[in-house]
Amino acid sequence: MAKLIVSDLHDLEGKKVLIRVDFNVPVKNGVIGDDNRMVAALPTINYVIEHGGKAILFSHLGRIKTEEDKKELTLKPVAQHLADLLNKKVTFVPTTRGKQLEDAIAAMENGDVLLVENTRFEDLDGKKESGNDPELGAYWASLGDVYVNDAFGTAHRSHASNVGIASNMEKEGKQAAAGFLLEKEIKFLGEAVDNPVHPFVAILGGAKVSDKIGVIENLINKADKIIIGGGMTYTFYAAKGIKIGNSLVEEDKIDLAKSLLEKAGDKLVLPVDNVVANKFDNDADSMVVEGDIPDGYMALDIGPKSVAEFKEVLKDAKTVVWNGPMGVFEMPNFAKGTLEVGKFLGELTDATTIVGGGDSTAAVKELGVADKLTHISTGGGASLNYLEGKTLPGIAAVSEK
């Protein structure tokens, strides 16, 4: 069944609308480094306030382990930045529960916006937020009339501020809906995994096979091709008996890589050449090699023949999902493979193109092709879980239509 969406909530006037957003953004000296996640939440917040609702926002920021962390990880600068984005006042409440919060909510007028302090401040006393403490979820739910989850980045976690609030709302006969961002993630990632238009090509990169086992196993039966890049390539090389020199390898996953190669047959597309270097350094001596990687060298990027082959696989694709870099993207001299793939995706005009994961997202933004892609996922771990075919607790807790 389809999920209830915020736009299905027609009578919001005067309602206290609890919204779980993902404002887990980089903050340094009170300045927001990248506000993409905040911008992504604006349509939902604006919908609520334009319909006369009182928007009460919850978000986490980083991980709280000590009292010192609270100084660095307060949401106060986020509230100030949000006020600029919305072009209206945002009330910031520097606590997560109690009279100060309750009084601030009681004083809200229709169309007002309030941001509650970092939900993970509750984790100092026994992981109450990230452990989905029943009492905390019930308390937060009691503060509102309606709940909207728009935080895809935490949808794979069962926390008090998503599953806790939503389940308590349901118990009380109140509605728990998905925001527009969550709706978009469900639509694009869900359709890509469950009902893709073929040919469907998945591009999987990153350092470790172990991070992507579930994704590969789930997509073997669904994708037409699975392109492999990044450090995980060399565990597959080892499984095929190709020499890997000093390249990254997960020795304990070689047998698993063998079985995945057997299961997938020609669906798995590995690089045919690599940019190798004599040390893990941007300025290291490097060269392109095909086949075996010489002793004393490590592969740090895919080579030009691999780029050409990957493009050949991608050119007729109708659905593409990309998660993970093709090489050591943080080093400019070994970022070319990742950037070439990103650039080519931006040129696919007749395909649904979905990108997830930090480095892949950074690559398409650096290239200026982000707006040419169908969807950029806001959740790294959540999108991986989705691609594995797992049920995401934060989505499961939202009411059905």
C-alpha positions in Angstrom: 0.0 0.0 0.0 1.0 3.6 -0.6 2.1 5.8 2.3 0.2 8.8 3.7 1.9 12.0 2.4 1.9 15.4 4.0 -0.2 16.7 1.0 -2.9 14.2 2.1 -3.2 16.1 5.4 -5.7 18.8 4.2 -6.8 20.3 7.6 -3.5 21.6 9.1 -4.8 25.0 10.3 -3.9 25.5 13.9 -2.4 22.0 14.2 0.9 21.3 16.0 2.8 19.4 13.3 5.8 17.5 14.5 8.3 17.2 11.6 11.4 14.9 11.8 13.9 16.6 9.4 17.5 15.6 8.7 19.6 18.7 9.6 22.7 16.6 10.3 24.9 19.1 8.4 28.5 20.1 8.8 28.8 23.0 11.2 32.2 24.8 11.9 32.4 27.8 14.2 28.7 28.3 13.9 28.8 28.3 10.0 26.9 25.7 8.0 29.2 24.1 5.4 26.7 22.3 3.2 23.0 23.1 3.6 21.7 20.6 0.9 19.8 18.6 3.5 18.2 21.7 4.9 17.2 22.9 1.5 15.7 19.5 0.7 13.4 19.8 3.7 12.0 23.2 2.8 9.1 22.0 0.6 7.6 20.1 3.5 8.1 22.8 6.1 6.7 25.4 3.7 3.6 23.2 3.0 2.8 23.0 6.7 3.2 26.7 7.4 1.4 27.8 4.3 -1.6 25.7 5.4 -1.6 27.3 8.8 0.1 24.5 10.7 2.6 25.1 13.5 5.9 23.4 12.4 7.8 21.8 15.3 11.1 20.4 13.9 13.2 17.6 15.4 16.7 16.6 14.1 19.9 15.1 15.3 23.4 16.5 14.7 26.4 14.2 15.0 26.9 11.9 17.9 26.8 13.0 21.5 29.1 11.1 23.8 30.2 13.7 26.3 28.9 17.0 27.8 31.6 18.7 25.8 30.0 17.4 22.5 26.9 19.5 23.4 28.8 22.8 22.8 29.9 21.7 19.3 26.7 20.0 18.3 24.0 22.4 19.3 21.4 23.1 16.6 21.3 26.8 17.4 23.4 27.9 14.3 21.2 25.6 12.2 18.1 27.4 13.4 19.7 30.8 12.4 20.5 29.4 9.0 17.0 28.0 8.6 15.5 31.4 9.4 17.5 32.8 6.4 16.4 30.0 4.1 12.7 30.4 5.1 13.0 34.2 5.3 11.1 34.1 8.6 11.7 33.8 12.3 12.6 30.4 13.7 12.2 29.9 17.4 15.1 27.7 18.8 14.5 25.9 22.1 17.8 24.8 23.7 16.3 21.7 25.3 14.7 18.5 24.3 11.9 18.2 26.9 10.3 20.1 29.8 8.5 23.3 30.6 10.6 25.6 28.4 9.8 23.5 25.3 6.2 23.1 26.3 5.7 26.8 26.9 7.4 27.7 23.6 5.0 25.3 21.7 2.0 26.7 23.6 3.0 30.3 22.5 3.2 29.4 18.8 0.9 31.1 16.3 -0.3 29.5 13.0 2.5 29.4 10.5 5.3 29.6 13.1 8.4 27.5 13.0 10.2 26.0 16.1 13.4 23.9 16.2 14.0 21.6 19.1 17.5 21.1 20.4 19.6 18.2 19.0 17.6 15.0 19.7 20.8 13.1 20.5 21.3 15.2 23.5 19.0 12.5 25.0 21.7 9.9 24.3 24.0 11.0 27.1 21.7 9.4 29.6 21.5 5.9 28.1 20.9 6.3 24.4 17.3 7.3 24.7 17.0 8.8 21.2 19.0 6.3 19.2 17.7 3.4 21.4 14.1 4.4 20.8 13.2 4.8 24.5 9.5 4.2 24.8 8.9 7.0 27.3 10.8 9.6 25.2 8.9 8.7 22.0 5.6 8.9 23.9 6.5 12.3 25.4 7.5 13.8 22.1 4.4 12.5 20.4 2.3 14.2 23.1 3.6 17.6 22.0 1.8 17.5 18.6 -1.4 16.7 16.7 0.2 15.3 13.5 3.6 13.8 12.7 5.5 14.1 9.4 8.8 12.2 8.8 10.9 13.8 6.2 14.3 12.5 7.3 15.3 9.7 4.9 18.9 9.9 6.2 17.7 8.2 9.5 15.0 6.0 8.0 17.1 2.9 8.4 17.3 3.5 12.1 14.6 2.9 14.8 14.9 6.1 16.9 12.6 7.8 19.3 12.2 10.8 17.0 11.0 8.7 14.0 9.6 5.3 14.9 8.9 6.3 18.5 6.8 9.3 17.7 5.1 7.7 14.7 4.0 4.6 16.6 2.7 6.6 19.5 0.7 8.8 17.1 -0.9 5.7 15.6 -1.8 4.4 19.1 -3.6 7.7 19.8 -5.4 7.7 16.5 -3.4 10.5 15.1 -1.8 10.6 11.6 1.9 9.9 10.8 2.7 11.0 7.2 5.8 11.1 5.0 7.2 14.5 3.9 7.9 15.3 0.3 11.6 14.4 0.5 10.8 11.0 2.0 8.1 10.5 -0.7 10.6 11.2 -3.4 13.2 8.8 -1.9 10.5 6.0 -1.7 9.4 6.7 -5.3 12.8 6.7 -7.0 14.7 4.2 -5.0 11.7 2.0 -4.5 10.9 1.9 -8.2 14.5 1.4 -9.1 14.8 -1.7 -6.9 11.3 -3.1 -7.3 10.1 -2.1 -10.7 13.0 -0.7 -12.8 12.7 0.1 -16.5 15.3 -2.1 -18.3 18.1 -2.1 -19.1 18.8 -1.5 -15.4 22.5 -0.9 -14.5 23.9 -0.5 -11.0 27.3 1.1 -10.4 28.8 0.1 -7.1 32.1 1.5 -5.8 33.8 2.2 -2.5 36.5 0.5 -0.5 34.9 -2.8 0.8 33.0 -5.6 -0.7 31.6 -6.3 2.8 29.7 -2.9 2.7 27.9 -3.9 -0.6 27.4 -7.7 -0.3 23.7 -7.3 0.5 23.2 -4.8 -2.4 25.0 -7.1 -4.9 23.0 -10.1 -3.8 19.7 -8.3 -4.0 20.5 -6.7 -7.4 21.9 -9.8 -9.2 18.4 -11.0 -10.0 17.1 -7.5 -10.8 19.9 -5.6 -12.7 21.0 -6.3 -16.2 24.6 -5.2 -15.4 26.4 -4.4 -12.1 29.5 -2.3 -12.7 32.1 -2.7 -9.9 34.7 0.0 -9.1 36.7 1.4 -6.2 38.7 -0.6 -3.7 36.3 -3.5 -3.6 37.4 -4.4 -7.2 40.6 -6.0 -6.0 38.9 -8.5 -3.7 37.1 -9.7 -6.9 40.4 -9.6 -8.8 42.0 -11.8 -6.1 38.9 -14.2 -6.5 39.7 -14.4 -10.2 43.4 -15.0 -9.7 44.5 -11.6 -11.0 47.5 -10.3 -9.2 46.7 -7.2 -7.1 50.1 -6.0 -5.9 49.6 -3.9 -2.7 46.0 -3.0 -3.6 43.2 -3.0 -1.0 41.8 -6.5 -0.4 39.5 -8.2 2.1 41.2 -11.6 2.5 38.2 -13.0 4.4 35.8 -12.1 1.6 37.7 -13.6 -1.4 35.6 -16.8 -1.3 32.4 -14.7 -1.1 33.6 -12.7 -4.1 34.1 -16.0 -6.0 30.5 -17.1 -5.2 29.1 -13.7 -6.3 31.1 -13.9 -9.6 29.6 -17.4 -10.1 26.1 -16.3 -9.3 26.3 -13.1 -11.4 28.0 -14.5 -14.5 28.5 -11.8 -17.1 26.3 -9.4 -15.1 29.3 -8.2 -13.0 31.5 -5.8 -15.0 34.9 -5.3 -13.5 37.6 -2.7 -14.5 39.9 -4.0 -17.3 42.7 -1.5 -16.5 43.7 0.6 -13.4 45.7 3.6 -12.4 48.3 2.3 -10.0 50.8 4.1 -7.7 53.8 3.1 -5.6 52.2 4.6 -2.5 48.9 6.0 -1.1 49.7 9.6 -2.0 48.2 12.1 -4.4 51.7 12.9 -5.7 52.9 9.3 -5.9 54.4 7.9 -9.2 51.6 6.4 -11.1 50.9 4.5 -14.4 48.1 2.7 -16.1 48.2 -1.1 -16.2 46.0 -3.8 -17.7 45.5 -7.1 -16.0 48.0 -8.0 -13.2 49.0 -5.2 -10.9 52.8 -5.3 -10.3 54.3 -5.9 -6.8 55.0 -2.7 -5.0 52.0 -0.9 -6.7 48.4 -0.3 -5.5 45.4 0.5 -7.7 43.9 3.8 -6.8 41.5 4.5 -9.8 40.0 2.8 -12.8 41.9 3.3 -16.1 40.7 4.9 -19.4 39.8 1.6 -21.1 37.5 0.8 -18.0 35.9 4.2 -18.3 35.2 3.5 -22.0 33.8 0.1 -21.3 31.6 1.4 -18.4 30.2 4.1 -20.8 29.4 1.4 -23.3 27.4 -0.5 -20.7 25.6 2.6 -19.6 24.8 4.2 -22.9 21.5 2.3 -23.5 20.5 2.1 -19.8 17.0 3.2 -18.9 17.6 3.0 -15.1 20.9 3.7 -13.4 21.7 3.6 -9.6 25.1 4.7 -8.6 26.6 4.3 -5.1 30.3 4.7 -4.3 33.4 6.1 -6.0 35.5 4.4 -8.7 38.8 5.3 -7.0 40.3 7.4 -4.3 38.1 10.4 -5.1 39.5 12.6 -2.3 42.9 12.7 -4.1 42.6 14.8 -7.3 45.0 12.6 -9.3 42.9 9.5 -8.7 39.4 11.1 -9.0 39.2 11.0 -12.8 37.4 7.6 -13.1 34.7 8.8 -10.6 34.3 12.2 -12.4 34.2 10.6 -15.9 31.3 8.3 -14.7 29.5 11.2 -13.1 29.9 13.3 -16.3 28.5 10.5 -18.5 25.5 10.0 -16.2 24.7 13.7 -16.7 24.6 13.0 -20.5 22.0 10.2 -20.3 18.9 12.1 -21.3 16.6 9.1 -21.7 17.3 7.3 -18.3 16.2 7.5 -14.7 19.5 8.3 -12.9 19.8 8.0 -9.2 22.9 8.8 -7.2 23.5 8.0 -3.5 26.6 8.1 -1.2 28.8 10.9 -0.2 31.6 10.7 -2.8 29.2 10.0 -5.8 27.1 12.9 -4.8 30.2 15.2 -4.4 31.4 14.1 -7.8 28.1 15.1 -9.7 28.0 18.4 -7.8 31.6 19.1 -8.6 30.9 18.5 -12.3 27.8 20.7 -12.2 25.6 17.8 -13.5 23.5 17.3 -10.4 20.5 19.1 -11.9 20.7 16.8 -15.0 20.1 13.7 -12.8 16.7 12.4 -11.8 17.4 12.0 -8.1 20.2 12.5 -5.6 19.5 10.5 -2.5 20.0 12.3 0.9 20.7 9.2 2.8 23.9 7.1 2.5 23.2 4.2 4.8 19.4 4.4 4.2 19.8 4.2 0.4 22.2 1.3 0.7 19.6 -0.5 3.0 16.9 0.2 0.4 19.1 -1.2 -2.4 19.6 -4.3 -0.3 15.8 -4.7 -0.2 15.5 -4.2 3.5 12.5 -2.7 5.3 13.4 0.7 6.6 11.8 1.2 10.1 11.4 5.0 9.6 9.3 4.4 6.5 7.5 1.4 7.8 6.2 3.5 10.8 4.5 6.0 8.5 0.7 5.5 8.2 -0.7 3.8 5.1 -3.0 5.9 2.9 
